[in-house]
Amino acid sequence: MFTMLLRDIPSAHYEHTATRLQDGGVLVTGGLNSESETHDACARWQGDSWRPAAPLPAASRRHTATLLPSGHVLVVGVGERVGSAALYDPKADAWHPVAAPETPRVEHAAALLPNGQVLICGGRDSEDLADAEGADRRDVAVLSDSEIFDPETVSWSPGPALTTPRRKHALLTLNDGTLLAVGGKASTAAGTKKRLTSAERLDPGAETWRKAGRTDTPERDLLVLSDGRVLGYDGHLYSPDDNTWASVEPGFRGGGPLLQLADGRVACFGLRGDELFDLDTGTWTPVGEPQRLMRRGHHMFLLAEDRALLVGGSPGRRKGLPLSAVIDIDLDPDAVLPPDDAEEVTGAEALLNMLVENNKLELEEGHAVDELVPRVDRILRYCDTAGAKAQAMSRYLLDAEPVFDLYLEDRELRKLLQQW
């Protein structure tokens, strides 16, 4: 289904940005290098290869990059302490400093508005974060305010504040020009961090954000589909028309960037391998064998119907990878491996019956084990480790309508599955 062809890239990148340019190229900026150091290196994909691009004005990570209608790229969060802004000119391969936002920030999100302006929101004050060390970083306030950059005047103005302070959140531009902020992290009154399950929406020209429902788990990997809906890897589908979230099957391989392919299916090039989501059946199917390389933080772009580009990421421990690959896509459904009928039944029914008989799983009155078998069978077949199987099974059984309760912790279920 997917064939990876490695491409040399001049520098390693993690917690970086990657932006599709108007000429079809890709600009990669900053992040962490292979020594876990914040750097200013940039690279540019043109034709079928990479070349170095002009470096950022300062070493940067957890910044944002937004393509403007003019073809320039606005980067906000330049310099970890400074949190300033700069414009990249692709034709001249040069950076031009511009006015910094009123509140210099990192860990924020940015999106292009229908009028060509750019809205940034949330994050944390870059200077306060740079001054904090160790556990004190948790006490740095999360922001709710937003600011708007006007390319015509090259200036900033206040924007509408989020209803909930957020950092490291998703900010999506929907097909109607609406902005959708989803998830992210915040701080509790005790100073500990929490993952957000709420969403909010800003209509074009509106002065306030409005609530856009909740997801039952935090979503981090999201994609606006061609029909306008939003798919979340962790098992949610948002409908802008009625402002609601519906539950769908979550993926199996840890999440990652999502791309909608020419045949309508959605590919996830994930943490532990690749998989496909079929919108008609509402199910994920892993493709090929699991990846041993625990890649995360990478970016993906469709270059053509049958080609995608993977850029950067990390195998863990905050080390950037000098990783880039062109992925050839075969849309033939027969290329998806393994098919559902390729193996014997995994024992899902026997496992569920054993849990019921040992009073570890209690069903609602009038419901039977066979209602749970298809999903549990897919979990046992496709999740690649006992820990992943246990986590997916626990979450599913606790949320499934036929289940009253599950009296088994993840670690106990993991040990059981290792023996199984």
C-alpha positions in Angstrom: 0.0 0.0 0.0 2.7 2.5 1.1 6.3 2.3 -0.2 8.8 4.5 1.6 11.8 6.0 -0.3 14.2 7.9 2.0 15.4 11.3 0.9 18.4 13.1 2.4 17.5 16.3 4.3 20.2 18.8 5.4 19.1 19.0 9.0 17.2 17.2 11.8 13.9 18.6 13.0 11.5 17.9 15.9 9.0 20.4 17.4 9.5 22.2 14.1 7.1 23.5 11.5 6.6 22.4 7.9 4.6 24.6 5.5 3.4 23.9 1.9 4.4 26.8 -0.3 2.5 28.1 -3.3 5.0 26.6 -5.8 4.3 23.1 -4.4 7.5 23.1 -2.3 7.7 22.7 1.5 9.5 24.9 4.0 10.8 23.3 7.3 11.8 25.6 10.1 13.7 25.2 13.4 12.8 22.8 16.2 15.2 20.4 18.0 18.2 18.9 16.3 19.7 15.5 16.8 21.5 16.7 20.0 18.2 17.9 21.5 19.2 21.5 21.0 16.9 24.2 19.7 18.3 25.5 16.4 17.6 27.9 13.6 18.2 25.6 10.6 15.7 25.6 7.7 15.3 23.3 4.7 13.3 23.6 1.5 11.8 20.8 -0.6 11.8 21.7 -4.3 11.3 19.3 -7.2 12.4 16.0 -5.8 15.1 17.0 -3.3 15.9 19.1 -0.3 18.3 22.0 0.0 19.2 24.3 2.9 17.1 27.4 3.2 18.0 30.7 4.9 18.1 30.1 8.7 15.6 31.7 11.0 16.6 35.0 12.7 16.9 33.0 16.0 16.8 29.4 17.2 13.1 28.5 17.7 10.8 25.6 18.6 7.1 25.2 19.4 6.5 28.1 17.1 3.9 28.4 14.3 4.2 29.0 10.5 1.3 30.2 8.3 1.3 30.6 4.6 -0.1 34.1 3.6 -2.0 34.8 0.3 1.1 36.7 -0.9 3.1 33.5 -0.7 5.1 34.7 2.3 5.3 32.6 5.4 4.6 34.2 8.8 6.5 32.5 11.7 5.4 33.5 15.2 7.5 32.4 18.3 10.9 33.2 16.8 13.5 32.9 19.5 12.5 30.8 22.6 12.8 33.7 25.0 11.8 36.5 22.6 8.8 35.0 20.9 9.0 37.5 18.1 7.7 37.2 14.5 9.3 37.1 11.0 8.2 36.8 7.4 9.9 34.4 4.9 10.1 35.4 1.3 10.3 32.2 -0.8 11.5 34.0 -4.0 14.4 35.7 -2.2 15.0 32.9 0.3 15.2 35.6 3.0 13.7 36.4 6.4 12.4 39.8 7.3 11.6 40.7 11.0 8.1 42.1 11.7 6.4 43.5 14.7 6.1 41.0 17.6 2.7 40.2 19.1 1.8 42.1 22.2 2.3 39.0 24.2 5.4 37.0 22.9 4.4 33.4 23.0 5.2 29.8 22.1 3.1 26.6 22.3 0.3 28.6 20.7 -1.7 27.8 17.5 -2.2 29.9 14.4 -4.6 29.9 11.5 -5.3 32.0 8.3 -8.6 33.9 8.4 -10.8 34.3 5.3 -9.7 37.9 4.9 -6.0 37.0 4.7 -5.2 37.9 8.2 -3.7 35.5 10.8 -5.1 34.7 14.2 -2.8 33.3 16.9 -4.3 32.1 20.2 -3.3 30.4 23.5 0.2 29.2 24.4 2.4 30.5 27.1 4.5 33.6 27.5 7.9 32.8 26.0 9.9 34.9 28.4 8.2 33.5 31.5 8.7 30.0 30.2 12.4 30.6 29.4 13.0 31.9 32.9 11.4 28.9 34.6 13.3 25.7 35.3 12.4 22.2 36.1 9.0 21.8 37.9 8.5 25.6 37.9 7.7 25.4 34.2 4.4 23.9 35.2 3.4 27.1 37.0 3.8 29.3 33.9 0.3 30.4 33.1 -1.5 29.2 30.0 -2.9 31.9 27.9 -6.5 32.4 26.6 -6.1 35.6 24.6 -5.6 35.9 20.9 -4.1 38.4 18.5 -4.6 39.1 14.8 -1.8 39.9 12.3 -2.7 42.1 9.3 -0.2 41.6 6.4 -1.3 44.9 4.8 -0.3 47.1 7.8 2.2 44.5 9.2 0.8 45.1 12.6 -1.1 43.2 15.4 -4.4 43.9 17.1 -6.3 42.1 19.9 -8.6 39.2 18.9 -11.4 37.4 20.8 -10.2 35.4 23.8 -10.7 31.6 24.0 -13.3 30.4 26.5 -10.6 28.1 27.9 -6.9 28.7 28.2 -5.0 26.2 25.9 -1.5 25.3 24.8 -0.4 22.7 22.2 -3.9 22.6 20.9 -5.2 22.1 17.4 -6.6 25.0 15.4 -8.3 24.0 12.2 -9.8 26.2 9.5 -13.1 24.6 8.4 -14.5 24.8 4.9 -16.8 27.7 5.7 -13.9 29.8 7.1 -14.8 29.0 10.8 -11.9 28.3 13.2 -12.2 25.2 15.4 -9.9 24.9 18.5 -9.7 21.4 19.9 -8.0 19.9 23.0 -4.5 20.9 24.1 -3.3 21.2 27.6 -4.1 23.5 30.6 -3.2 23.8 34.2 -5.3 22.8 37.3 -5.6 25.0 40.4 -3.0 22.7 42.0 -0.5 23.5 39.2 -0.6 20.1 37.5 -1.2 19.8 33.8 -4.4 18.4 32.4 -5.4 17.3 28.8 -8.4 19.1 27.5 -11.4 17.3 25.9 -13.3 20.5 25.0 -13.6 22.3 21.7 -14.6 25.8 20.7 -15.4 27.6 17.4 -15.0 31.1 16.0 -17.2 32.2 13.1 -15.7 34.7 10.6 -16.2 38.3 11.9 -17.5 37.1 15.3 -16.2 38.7 18.5 -16.5 35.7 20.8 -15.7 32.0 20.6 -18.6 29.6 21.2 -18.5 26.1 22.7 -18.3 23.2 20.2 -18.9 20.2 22.4 -16.5 17.7 24.0 -14.7 14.6 23.1 -14.5 11.7 25.7 -10.7 11.6 25.3 -8.2 14.3 24.3 -7.7 14.5 20.5 -4.3 15.5 19.1 -4.4 14.2 15.5 -7.2 15.8 13.5 -8.1 16.3 9.8 -10.7 18.4 8.0 -12.3 16.0 5.5 -13.3 17.0 2.0 -17.0 17.0 3.1 -16.3 19.5 5.8 -16.4 17.2 8.8 -13.4 16.7 11.1 -11.9 13.3 11.9 -10.0 12.6 15.1 -7.7 9.7 15.3 -8.7 8.9 18.9 -12.3 8.1 17.7 -14.3 11.2 17.1 -16.0 12.8 14.1 -17.1 16.4 14.3 -20.0 17.7 12.2 -19.9 21.6 11.7 -23.5 21.6 10.6 -25.0 20.6 14.0 -21.9 21.4 16.1 -21.6 17.9 17.5 -19.1 15.1 17.9 -19.9 11.5 17.2 -17.9 8.4 18.2 -16.1 6.3 15.6 -13.5 3.5 16.0 -10.1 4.8 17.2 -6.9 3.8 15.5 -4.5 1.1 16.6 -1.0 2.3 16.1 -0.6 5.4 18.3 -1.6 8.2 16.0 0.2 10.6 13.8 -0.5 13.0 10.8 -3.6 12.2 8.8 -4.1 12.6 5.0 -7.2 12.0 3.0 -6.4 10.0 -0.1 -7.9 10.3 -3.6 -10.3 7.4 -3.0 -11.7 9.1 0.2 -10.0 6.9 2.7 -7.8 8.5 5.4 -4.3 7.4 6.0 -2.5 7.8 9.3 1.3 7.6 9.2 1.6 6.8 12.8 3.7 6.3 15.9 4.0 2.5 15.3 3.1 2.2 11.7 0.6 3.1 9.0 -3.2 2.5 8.8 -6.3 3.4 6.9 -9.7 4.6 8.0 -12.7 3.8 5.8 -15.4 6.5 6.2 -18.1 4.1 4.8 -17.5 1.4 7.4 -16.1 3.6 10.2 -13.2 1.3 10.8 -9.4 1.4 10.8 -7.2 -1.2 9.2 -3.4 -1.4 9.9 -1.3 -1.6 6.8 1.8 -3.9 6.7 3.9 -4.8 9.8 4.2 -2.5 12.8 7.2 0.0 12.7 10.0 -0.6 15.2 11.0 3.0 14.9 8.8 5.0 17.3 8.5 8.1 15.1 6.5 11.0 16.4 6.2 14.7 15.8 6.7 14.3 12.0 4.7 16.1 9.3 3.0 14.7 6.2 2.0 16.3 2.9 0.3 14.9 -0.3 2.5 15.8 -3.2 0.2 14.1 -5.7 -2.6 11.5 -5.7 -0.1 8.7 -5.4 2.8 10.4 -3.5 3.2 11.8 0.0 6.2 13.5 1.8 7.2 12.7 5.4 9.4 15.3 7.2 11.2 15.2 10.5 10.1 13.8 13.8 11.8 11.9 16.7 12.2 8.4 18.0 11.9 9.8 21.5 14.1 11.5 24.1 13.5 14.8 22.4 16.1 14.1 19.6 15.3 15.3 16.1 15.7 13.0 13.2 17.3 14.0 9.9 14.4 12.0 8.4 12.6 12.6 5.1 10.9 10.2 2.9 8.7 10.1 -0.3 5.9 7.6 0.1 4.5 6.0 -3.0 0.8 5.3 -2.5 -1.0 2.3 -4.1 -4.8 2.9 -3.9 -5.6 -0.8 -4.8 -7.7 -2.0 -1.9 -6.1 -5.4 -2.1 -2.8 -3.9 -1.0 -4.2 -3.4 2.5 -2.6 -6.0 4.8 -3.8 -8.1 6.5 -7.4 -8.5 5.4 -10.0 -9.2 8.0 -10.4 -12.8 7.0 -6.7 -13.6 6.9 -6.5 -15.2 10.3 -8.4 -17.6 12.6 -10.6 -16.0 15.2 -8.3 -14.4 17.8 -10.2 -15.8 20.8 -12.1 -12.6 21.6 -15.3 -14.4 22.5 -13.6 -16.9 24.8 -11.6 -14.1 26.5 -14.8 -12.0 27.1 -16.7 -15.0 28.4 -13.8 -15.7 30.9 -13.9 -12.1 32.1 -17.7 -12.4 32.7 -17.4 -15.8 34.4 -14.7 -14.4 36.8 -16.8 -11.3 37.6 -14.3 -9.0 36.0 -16.7 -7.8 33.3 -20.4 -7.1 34.0 -22.9 -6.5 31.2 -26.1 -4.6 31.3 -29.2 -6.7 31.5 -30.4 -7.9 28.1 -27.0 -7.6 26.5 -24.6 -10.4 25.5 -20.9 -10.9 24.9 -21.3 -11.4 21.2 -22.1 -7.6 20.8 -18.5 -6.9 22.0 -16.7 -9.5 20.0 -16.1 -7.7 16.6 -14.3 -4.7 18.2 -12.3 -6.8 20.7 -11.3 -9.2 17.9 -9.9 -6.3 15.9 -8.0 -5.0 19.0 -6.5 -8.4 19.6 -5.6 -8.8 16.0 -4.2 -5.4 15.2 -2.7 -3.8 18.4 1.0 -4.8 18.3 1.8 -5.1 22.1 0.0 -6.4 25.2 0.1 -2.9 26.7 -1.6 -1.4 23.6 -4.1 -4.2 23.5 -4.9 -3.7 27.2 -5.3 0.1 26.9 -7.5 -0.2 23.8 -9.7 -2.9 25.4 -10.1 -1.1 28.7 -11.2 2.1 26.9 -13.6 0.3 24.6 -15.2 -1.8 27.3 -15.7 1.1 29.7 -17.4 3.1 26.9 -19.4 0.3 25.2 -23.2 0.4 25.7 -23.6 -3.3 26.6 -21.1 -3.0 29.5 -22.1 -2.1 33.0 -18.5 -2.0 34.4 -15.0 -3.5 34.0 -13.4 -4.6 37.3 -9.9 -5.0 35.9 -7.0 -2.4 35.9 -4.9 -1.9 32.8 -1.9 -3.6 34.3 -3.9 -6.7 35.3 -5.4 -6.9 31.8 -2.0 -6.5 30.3 -0.7 -9.5 32.2 -3.7 -11.5 31.3 -3.2 -10.7 27.6 0.5 -11.6 27.8 -0.6 -15.0 29.0 -3.4 -15.3 26.5 
